[in-house]
Amino acid sequence: MSGLMLLDTPSLYFRAFFGVPESVTAPDGTPVNAVRGLIDMIARLVQDRSPDRLVCCMDADWRPAFRVAALPSYKAHRVAADGGDQTPDALEAQLPLIDEVLDAVGLARAGVPGYEADDVIGTLAVRGAAEGPVDIVTGDRDLFQLVDDRGPVAVLYTARGIRNLQVMGEKEVAAKYGIPGRGYGDYATLRGDPSDGLPGVPGVGDKTAAALVTRFGSVEGILAALDAGTDAGFPAGARRRLEAAREYLAAAETVVRVVTDIDAPELAELDDRLPAGPRDAERLVELADRWNLGSPVNRLLNALSR
């Protein structure tokens, strides 16, 4: 398959950090497990999926102010004592090196101040779908809301590993959750997501959430039905619970919905073409030698040259 591949890079480097032992180090003993794991993931994806274009999407802000203003609980449980996130120190130390390696290889890297990687992905996916297929590589189910068989835009879900990707399009999302294929955002809003500090509507679980999204199409449609005063289509007790959760539903829409229309120079000027060779070969050799990255870097370069 050719087209555009968008990497949820934080999702991948967290997976690499926890999947590759910290005993994988540079000559000076510094852990490089996340860097090595991420490079190998990208090499495998390029080799197996053969994208024409690729963007490593980044979190310029892991907890954007506009989402916190709408719902203060958003990712609040992940805030460290210093106000930052709870990224392990051994991983935090590797993030600048990840940036350096990606830049030396010549892979596009994109983050926009005030937005998460999800929002960069959403914007580039909508833009890219006008030109051809888009693959989103992530372990985050929130991005299921972007699947669109018309593009097509699909999520390559990493829960089972890079070698066992689950390809999630509209049909797959519908089959798994019993909802319209592009309805995952509304479904997540209703049932909640503790990993993001999203409480959901009390008393509304997976089945009720799926029934509501299927019947009304969206949270907006549910609120319109509440305003109309009708009981039709509401499972037993759901109408009362939803009425009590109106304030949450209005706020959660801003939090859950991936932004798809960022207007920023970081994205307008992006060159996402896959390089046939490294952008800065000398610097890449320096980094590979210093940080014990020779083998994964060579695997990535070999994948890119095919």
N, C-alpha and C positions, 0 to 999 in steps of 0.2 A: 504494500500500500504506500502511495506517495501522498504528499500534502503537508499540512502544518502540524507539528507536534508541540504541545505546550506542557512544560513540566512544572508541577507543583513542587518546586525545589525544596522548600522547607520540609514538606512531607517526606520527600525522598532522603534528605540528609539525616533526618531524625530516624528514619527506618534503618539507614546505613549505620548510624552511630550505635543503635541498640542491637543490630544484627551482626556486626563485625566486632570481634573482641578488642578491648582497649589495649591488649598486649601487642596489637599491630601498631608499631611506632616508627618514628624517624630515627636516624642513627643517634641522636641526642636523647632518645627516650620519650620524646613528645608524642602523644597519641595522634595518629593520622587515620584512624579507622573510618571516620565519617567521610573524609576526603576520598580515600581509596574506594570505599563502598559506593559512593555517589558516582565516581568516574566509571566504575565497572557497570553500574546500572545504565548510565547513558550509553556506554558502548554496546551493551546488550540491546537496548531499545533501538539504536540506530541500525544495528546489524539485522535485527529481526523485523523491524517495521519499515525501514528504508524511507524515512521522511525526506522531503525536499527542503523543508525549513524547520527550524527548531528554536524555541525560546525557553530559557531558564527563568521562570517567573519567581520573583522574590517578595518577601514581606518587607516593605519599607516602614510599615507600622503594623505590628502584630495585633494591636487592639485599638483600632481607629476611634478618634474622639466622637465621630458622628454616631457610631454604634453604641458606645458607652453612654452618650447623652440620651439615646433612645431607651436603652435598657442597661442600667448600671451593673447588673449581675453578669453582663457579657464577659466571659473569661476571667471574672474577678478571682476565682479560685486559683488561677495560674499566676497572679501577681506576686512577685517576690517582695521581701522586706524593703528593698531599695526602690521599689516602684516599677522595676523591669519585669521581664518574664522569668520563668524558672528553668531556662535552658541550662543543662549541666555545664559546669565550668570547662570540662574537657571537650565538650562540643563547641561552646562559645569561642574557645581559642582557635578552632579550626575554620570558623566561618570566613575570616579574611583570606585564608589560604584557598578556600573553595573559590572565592571571587577571583583571585589571582590566576588560578589554574584555568578556570573557564575563559577568562579574558585572553590568556596566552594561547589557548587552543583556538580561540576565535568564535566561540559559541555566544550567541546573543544572550544578554542578561538584562532583565527589565524589572524595575520596581518603581513605584510612584509614591512620593511622600503623601501620607494620610490614608494610604490604602494597603490592603492585604494582597498577598499573592493571588488569592481567589478572584479579586476584583480585576487584577491585571489579566488573569486568564479569561475571565468573562468578557472583557472588552476585546481582547485579541481573538477569542473564539467567534464572537459575533462578526467581527470584521473579516476574519479569515474564511468563515463559512461561505462568504460571497464568492470566493475564489476556488473553493474545493474542499476536500475532506479535512476535518480537524480531529486530532486525537489529544485528549487531556489525560495526562498520567498523574494519578494521585491516589492516596489512601484515605481521602476525605470524602465522605458520602455527600456532604453539602453540595459538591460540584455535580451531582447527579441532576440537579435542576437545570443544567446547561445542555443536556443531551437533546439532540434534534435530528431526527432521521432525514430531514429535508436537506441538510448540509452535505454529507452528514457530519454531525458533531457527536463523538462518542467519548466515553470515559474508559480509560484502561485502568481498572481498579487493581491496586497492588496488594490487597489484603492477603493473597496467597503467594506473594512474591513476584519478582520481575519475570521469572521464567514461567509463571502460571497466571498471567494476567486475565482478569475477567473483563471481557468487552461488554460494556453497558451502554446500550442505546435505549430508545424509547420503549421498545418491546420488552427488553430485559428488565428495565425499571418497573414497567407495568406488571410483568409477571411476578417479580419478587415482592412488590409492596401492595399490589392490588389497587393501583392509582393510575390516572392518566400519565403517560410517559414523561411529560414535562412538569409534573405536579409535585416533585419531591420537596421543593422549598416550602410549599403550603403544608404538606404533610408533616415536615419537621417542625414547623411553627406550632402546629396543633399538639403533637405528641411530646415535643420538647427534645432537648439534647443536653444531658448533664455535662458532657465533655466541653461544651461551650458556655455553660452557665445559662442555658435556655430552659426555663422551667416547664414550658408547655401549659396547656389548659388542664387544671386539676380534674381528674376523673376521665380524661380523654386519652385512651391508649391507642395502640397501633390500629386495631380493627375499626374503632370509631373514627379515628383520624382519616383512615382510608375511605371509609364510607362517606364522610363529609366532603372530602376532596372530590371523590367520584361524582357525588350528587350535585355539588355547587361549583366545582371547577377551581375555586381559589378561596383564599381567606377573604378577599374582596367580595366574592359572590356570597360567602357565608354572612358577612356583615350586612350585605344588601337584603338578604332573606330575613335577617333579624329585624332590620328596619321596617320591612314590609309586614311584620307581625304574623307571618305564617308559621305553622307548625309542620307543614309538609316537608318530608325529606330529612327531618332531624331524628336520629335514633333516640330512644327513650332516655329522658333526662339530659340530653346533650344541649338542648336549647337553653335551659336554665344555666348550665355550666358556661356556655359560651357568652351569654348575656353578662355573667359575672366577670368574665375575662376580657371584656371589650378593650379596656385600656392596654392590657398586655398584648392583645392581638394587633392593635394599631402600632405599638412600639416594635413588636417582634418582626413585623414586615420589613422595617428598615434594617434590622439586624441580620435577618436570615437571607434576604435577597442579595445575590451577588450583583455588584455593579457591572454594567455592560457598556457604559458610555463614558469612560474616563477620557477627558480631553487634556492631554499632557504631552509636552515635547519628548519626554522619555519614550513614549510609544510612537509618536509621529515619525521620529527619526530612526526607528529601529531597523537594522539590517539583519533579518532572520535567516538568511541563506546559510545552508550548512557549508562550512569550509572544507575544501579538499585537503588542505594542509594547515599547519598551525599558523596563526597570525603572527606570533612572535616566537620563532623556534628557539632562539638563544635563551630567552627568558624561560621557556618551557623546560629546556634541558636543565637549567639552573634549579628550577623548582623540583623537578623530578629527582635530581641527584641529592639535593639537600634534604628532601622530605621522604625519601624512599618510595617514590611514586612511579618508578620507571616502568614496571610491568603494567599497571592499569592504564597509564598514559599511552603506552604503545598499543594496548588493546583498543583504546579509543581512536587513536590515529589510524589504525588498520581498518576499523569499522568505517571511519569517515572517508577513507581513500577508495572504497569499493564502488 
